[in-house]
Amino acid sequence: MRYPNQHFSSQLLLRWKRRQMQGREDRICLAGCPINRIGSHIITPNIRSICTVKIIGKLSCNDAIIDARYEEESQWVIGEGDTELCELIDDCLLCMHAGDISKFTLKRDESYDILKDEGILIELDLEVTYEVQLKQFSKVKDTWHCTVEELFNEAKCNKARGVNLFKDGKIAAAARRFSIALKYLIILESDALTDHKDEYYNLRKTCYLNLATCQAKHNMHQAVIDNCSKVLQMESSNLKALFKRGIAYTVLSDFDNAKADLDSAKQQDPTNRAVIAAVQDLSKKMRKRDKYYQQALATMFQGKGSK
C-alpha cells in the first residue's frame, strides 16, 4: 500500500544535496519573506508539474541582470533539471501557489560555481538574487496514484539518466537521479511485483551502489557504508558492496570492519586486482597503526620506568 505524503517526494529527492552541502540553508539564503503570497490559490505544484514561470537573476549589489533566460513567460517542468540552480528553483516552486513570487540568494562562496554550470560567468565573491514568479501550473498525478508499472518505469528512466550524467562527470546530478530512482523503488516496496521481482531487487541494488560511488567521490564515506549495507541486507555476498564498504571503512580507519569486508570480497574473487590492492593498502595501514601504538606504549612505560 502506498501512503500519500506530498512532502516525501521533494524531501527524498533533495536528500543527497542536503547531506553533501551539510545544510544548504547555511549557504543559500532565502529572503526574509521568501514567498510573496499574491495568489489566492491553495494548491501547490508537485514533481513533474508543468509550470509557467518568469525567472530573473540579478547581482545583489547593483541589480544588474545576469540571467534573463526566463525573463519572459517560459515553461518549466519541476524535477527535470540536473543543475544546482534548477534544484533551487524547484525548491521554490514546490512551495508556491499560482501567482506567488519568491526570492533566493546565492551566497558569495558558491554563486560562481553554480552559475558556471549554467554557462553564466561572473566575477568571484558576488551574491546573486533570483526572483521566481509562478504564473500558473498543471499538476500531474501524484506518486501514490500511479500504477506499479508507471513507478517502475520512472525508476528505470532515472537510473539510466543518472548513469549518463555520471559518464559526463556530473556526479552530484547523477546522485540526485539515483536517489529519485530509489524513491520510486521504495514506494513500490510493499506492492506486489510478481512479474518484476528479480528486476526490482537488481535495480534497487544497482541504484544503491551507484549512489555510493557518487558519494565516495565526494568523501561521504559514512553514506557509502550506509548504502552498501542496504545492498548487503538484500544480498549478503554482493562483491561490489563488500568492496566499496571495505574501502569506506578503511578511509574512516575502522580497520576491523574493513578487514572483514575485504577478506570476504577476496574470498569470493581471489584474482580481483582492485580487491587485492585494497587488501594490501589496508594491511599497510594496519601495520602503521600497530607500530604507532607500540611506540606509544614503549614511550609510556619508559616514562614510568624513569620515575
C-alpha positions in Angstrom: 0.0 0.0 0.0 1.3 3.5 -0.9 0.6 6.3 1.6 0.1 9.9 0.3 2.7 12.3 1.5 3.0 15.5 -0.5 6.4 16.4 1.1 8.0 13.0 0.7 9.0 13.4 -2.9 10.8 16.6 -2.6 12.5 15.6 0.7 14.0 12.4 -0.6 14.8 14.0 -3.9 17.0 16.6 -2.1 18.5 14.3 0.5 21.8 13.9 -1.4 22.3 17.6 -1.7 21.5 18.3 1.9 23.9 15.7 3.1 26.6 16.8 0.7 26.2 20.5 1.5 25.6 19.9 5.2 22.6 22.2 5.3 22.1 24.2 2.2 20.3 26.8 4.2 23.6 27.8 5.8 25.0 28.9 2.4 22.0 29.8 0.2 19.7 32.3 1.9 16.1 32.7 1.2 14.9 36.2 1.6 13.4 37.3 4.9 9.9 36.9 3.4 10.7 34.2 0.8 7.2 34.0 -0.7 5.0 37.0 -1.5 1.5 35.5 -1.5 -0.1 37.3 -4.4 -2.4 34.4 -5.5 -5.4 33.2 -3.6 -4.9 29.5 -4.7 -4.2 26.8 -2.1 -2.8 24.1 -4.3 1.0 23.8 -4.8 2.8 22.0 -7.6 4.4 18.6 -7.3 7.3 16.9 -9.0 6.9 17.0 -12.8 4.3 19.7 -12.7 4.4 21.8 -15.9 4.7 25.4 -14.8 4.6 28.8 -16.5 7.2 30.9 -14.8 9.2 34.1 -15.0 12.7 33.9 -13.5 15.4 36.5 -13.4 18.8 36.6 -11.8 20.4 39.9 -10.6 23.6 40.9 -8.9 22.6 41.7 -5.3 25.0 44.7 -5.1 23.5 46.7 -8.0 20.5 44.8 -9.5 22.4 44.2 -12.8 20.7 41.4 -14.7 23.0 38.5 -15.3 20.4 35.7 -16.1 17.5 36.7 -18.3 16.9 33.3 -19.9 13.4 33.0 -18.4 12.6 36.8 -18.1 9.6 36.3 -20.4 7.0 33.7 -19.5 8.5 30.2 -20.0 7.6 26.6 -19.4 9.4 24.9 -16.5 8.9 21.2 -15.6 9.7 20.6 -11.9 12.4 17.9 -11.4 13.6 17.8 -15.0 16.7 20.0 -14.5 20.1 18.5 -13.4 21.9 21.5 -12.1 22.1 23.1 -8.6 20.3 26.2 -9.8 17.5 24.1 -11.3 17.1 22.3 -8.0 16.9 25.6 -6.1 14.2 26.9 -8.4 12.4 23.6 -8.0 12.6 24.1 -4.2 10.8 27.4 -4.5 8.2 26.2 -7.0 7.2 23.3 -4.8 6.2 25.7 -2.0 4.4 28.2 -4.2 0.8 28.9 -5.3 -0.1 30.2 -8.7 0.5 34.0 -8.7 3.2 33.9 -5.9 6.7 35.4 -6.2 9.7 34.0 -4.4 13.3 35.1 -4.0 16.5 33.3 -3.0 20.1 34.4 -2.9 23.2 32.6 -4.0 25.9 33.5 -1.5 29.4 34.7 -2.4 31.2 31.5 -1.8 29.1 29.4 -4.3 27.5 31.7 -6.8 30.4 31.5 -9.3 30.4 27.7 -9.4 26.6 27.3 -9.6 26.3 29.8 -12.4 29.3 28.4 -14.3 27.3 25.1 -14.6 24.6 27.2 -16.3 27.1 28.7 -18.8 27.0 32.1 -17.0 30.3 33.6 -16.0 30.5 36.2 -13.2 33.3 37.5 -11.0 34.1 35.7 -7.8 32.6 36.7 -4.5 29.4 38.2 -5.8 26.0 37.5 -4.4 23.2 36.8 -6.9 19.5 37.1 -6.2 16.9 35.2 -8.1 13.2 36.2 -8.3 10.8 33.4 -9.3 7.3 34.1 -10.4 4.9 31.2 -10.7 2.2 32.3 -13.1 0.3 29.0 -13.4 0.9 25.3 -13.4 -0.6 22.0 -14.4 -0.3 19.5 -11.6 0.4 15.9 -12.6 -0.7 12.7 -10.9 0.9 12.1 -7.5 3.0 9.1 -7.0 0.5 7.3 -4.7 -2.0 7.4 -7.6 0.5 5.9 -10.1 0.4 2.3 -11.2 3.2 -0.2 -10.3 4.3 -0.1 -14.0 4.4 3.7 -14.1 6.5 3.9 -10.9 8.9 1.1 -12.0 9.4 2.8 -15.4 10.1 6.1 -13.7 12.8 4.3 -11.5 14.4 2.8 -14.6 14.4 6.1 -16.5 16.0 8.0 -13.6 18.6 5.3 -13.1 19.6 5.4 -16.8 19.7 9.2 -16.7 22.0 9.0 -13.7 24.4 6.7 -15.5 24.7 9.1 -18.4 25.2 12.1 -16.1 27.9 10.1 -14.2 29.7 9.4 -17.5 29.6 13.1 -18.3 31.3 13.8 -14.9 28.2 15.4 -13.3 28.5 13.5 -10.1 26.0 15.4 -7.9 23.4 15.4 -10.6 23.9 11.7 -11.2 23.5 11.0 -7.5 20.2 13.0 -7.5 18.9 10.8 -10.3 19.8 7.6 -8.4 18.1 9.0 -5.3 15.0 9.7 -7.3 15.0 6.2 -8.7 15.3 4.8 -5.2 12.4 6.9 -4.1 10.2 5.2 -6.6 11.5 1.8 -5.7 10.9 2.4 -2.0 7.3 3.4 -2.7 7.0 0.2 -4.7 8.4 -2.0 -1.9 5.1 -3.0 -0.4 3.4 -3.6 -3.7 3.1 -7.0 -5.4 5.8 -7.2 -8.0 5.3 -10.8 -9.1 6.3 -10.1 -12.7 9.3 -7.9 -11.9 10.6 -9.1 -8.5 14.2 -10.1 -9.7 14.5 -7.0 -11.9 13.2 -4.8 -9.0 15.8 -6.0 -6.5 18.6 -5.9 -9.1 17.7 -2.3 -10.0 17.5 -1.3 -6.3 20.9 -2.8 -5.5 22.4 -1.1 -8.6 21.0 2.3 -7.6 22.3 2.0 -4.0 25.8 1.0 -5.4 25.8 3.8 -8.0 24.8 6.3 -5.3 27.6 5.0 -3.1 30.1 5.5 -5.9 29.0 9.1 -6.3 29.2 9.7 -2.5 32.7 8.2 -2.4 33.8 10.8 -4.9 32.6 13.5 -2.5 34.2 11.8 0.5 30.9 10.9 2.0 32.2 7.7 3.4 29.6 7.1 6.1 26.9 7.4 3.5 28.8 4.9 1.3 28.7 2.5 4.3 25.0 3.0 4.8 24.1 2.4 1.2 26.3 -0.6 0.8 24.9 -2.1 4.0 21.4 -1.8 2.4 22.6 -3.8 -0.5 24.2 -6.4 1.8 20.9 -6.8 3.6 19.4 -7.9 0.3 22.4 -9.9 -0.8 25.0 -10.7 1.9 27.7 -11.8 -0.6 27.5 -8.9 -3.0 31.1 -8.3 -4.1 30.7 -4.7 -5.1 29.0 -3.7 -1.8 31.6 -5.5 0.2 34.5 -3.9 -1.7 33.0 -0.4 -1.6 32.1 -0.6 2.1 35.5 -2.1 2.9 37.2 0.9 1.2 35.0 3.3 3.1 35.8 1.6 6.4 39.5 1.8 5.6 39.3 5.6 4.9 37.5 6.1 8.2 40.2 4.0 10.0 37.7 1.3 11.0 40.2 -1.4 10.2 38.4 -4.3 11.8 35.3 -3.9 9.8 37.3 -3.1 6.7 39.3 -6.3 7.0 36.1 -8.3 7.4 34.6 -6.9 4.3 37.7 -7.0 2.1 38.5 -10.6 3.3 35.0 -11.6 2.2 35.4 -9.9 -1.1 38.8 -11.6 -1.7 37.4 -14.9 -0.8 34.8 -14.5 -3.5 37.2 -13.3 -6.2 40.8 -14.1 -5.2 42.2 -12.7 -8.5 40.4 -9.4 -8.5 43.1 -6.8 -8.8 41.2 -4.0 -7.2 40.3 -6.1 -4.2 43.9 -7.3 -3.8 45.2 -3.7 -3.9 42.6 -2.7 -1.3 43.7 -5.6 1.0 47.3 -4.6 0.6 46.6 -1.0 1.3 44.6 -2.0 4.4 47.4 -4.2 5.6 49.9 -1.4 5.2 47.7 1.0 7.2 47.2 -1.6 10.0 50.9 -2.2 10.3 51.5 1.5 10.5 48.8 1.8 13.2 50.2 -1.1 15.2 53.7 0.4 15.0 52.4 3.7 16.3 50.7 2.0 19.3 53.8 0.0 20.0 55.9 3.1 20.1 53.4 5.0 22.2 53.3 2.2 24.7 57.0 1.9 24.8 57.3 5.6 25.4 54.7 5.5 28.2 56.4 2.6 30.0 59.8 4.2 29.6 58.5 7.3 31.2 57.2 5.3 34.2 60.5 3.5 34.5 62.5 6.7 34.7 60.4 7.8 37.7 
